[in-house]
Amino acid sequence: MGIISRMPRPRAALPTYPPWDDRYYSPGGAYYGGIAPSSAGINVSLDSAMRLITVQNCVRVRAFTISQLPCHIMEKQGEKKLQAIDFYLYEKLHDQPNSWMSASEFWAMAEAHICLRGNFYVYKMGIEGRPIQELIPLGPDTVTKVEQNKDYSITYHVKMRDGTIVQIPGNKFLHFRGLTLDGITGVNPIEYAREAIGLGLASNQFLGQFFSKGMHPGAILKHPLVLNAPAHANLQKNLKAKYEGLGKSHEFMLLDEGMDIAFPSIKLVDAQFLEQMKMNEAQICGLFRVPLMLIQSGDKSPTYASSEQFMIAYSVYGVTPDCVNYEKAIRRDLLTPQERKKYYAKFNLAGLMRGDFKTRMEGYQIAINSELLNPNEVRNLEDLNPYEGGNEYRTRTSSIKETKNKKESEE
């Protein structure tokens, strides 16, 4: 039986439990280093954090953004840089890393693990000294410990399906780390932000209980006398029959026997509840470096100009750092020292910066006239077929001069 068949499959993260629950003291509980409850009294785990819609929206935006960016293996040929489509790693990173996942699913999973765990572990399946056959992503709870040895090599402690722990050398892993404080493992963002996330979960729980268990009558009628049960039921029935319902709104209400009526209002605003929820959304979006507009939040709708700047900022400060991190991890863990001299990984971020048709055409015109791109390169960016003669770098001025000289020579 191979080592892959003994590893547990990736699964959803298990919740943690409070100290009065026996499971709190089980392996993986808060007593043994799990995520402790927040000050709001909410037990924050990876599973409960994803139940907070702001966290889930941010993780989805980050994951699906990375999943649409193609990862190329580039080859340096002198001064040229070409896509190494015949290199053995190109298909695994660009199209399909293993027999059951597409590259889009793989990179979305990688980004989700980084956002929620701070680490993404990938087992390199293959025979030592030969090309990698498949890249096998591991579940978040599979790697129990990452240890640095005296010679500075890395050993991964992997939990098998039968519960046994197997030590695997670091050269068998592709390890993506988020923010790291020790250079070995990434920090858990959810654990460090558990107070903000716990406050969001507590707010949702309070709001749900406010509507499900709170007393929120539409109107309060005061009667000067003490009514017995039949009189109370008869009065309620008559009022509901005459005034309750959408079709009976704005009717005249006649009160007798000295009764008085009052219409209570919801007092959540008095407690600045809405402002607190907005602040919590902003804090969580800041944690994941996602603009509020991408999760359909914020007080004001962005203008066309401001939304463009938000997307540029998201691409520069949100997406690009992770892409560079992945590119360097691929160089470190997948390429041999000899291959590093010739090959490197590169995410294509051009898709994120695509504007409307008019803006793209104006940008292409500037690039062609500045001899930064030739017409066929522009057509390739738009998924159009090349044409003969389109590989030449010509500015509009040089084309006009050439046509003019040709006409003069013919005359």
Secondary structure, 3 states (H helix, E strand, C coil): CCHHHHCCCCCCCCCCCCCCCHHHHCCCCHHHCCCCCCCCCCCCCHHHHHHCHHHHHHHHHHHHHHHCCCEEEEEEECCEEEECCCCCCHHHHHCCCCCCCCHHHHHHHHHHHHHHCCEEEEEEECCCCCCCCEEEECCCCCEEEEEECCCCCEEEEEECCCCCEEEEEHHHEEEEECCECCCCCECCHHHHCHHHHHHHHHHHHHHHHHHHCCCCCCCEEECCCCCCHHHHHHHHHHHHHHHCCHHHCCCCCCCCCCCEEECCCCCCHHHCHHHHHHHHHHHHHHHHCCCHHHHCCCCCCCCHHHHHHHHHHHHHHHHHHHHHHHHHHHHHHCCCHHHHCCEEEEECCHHHHCCCHHHHHHHHHHHHHCCCCCHHHHHHHCCCCCCCCCCCCCCHHHHHHHHHHHHHHHC
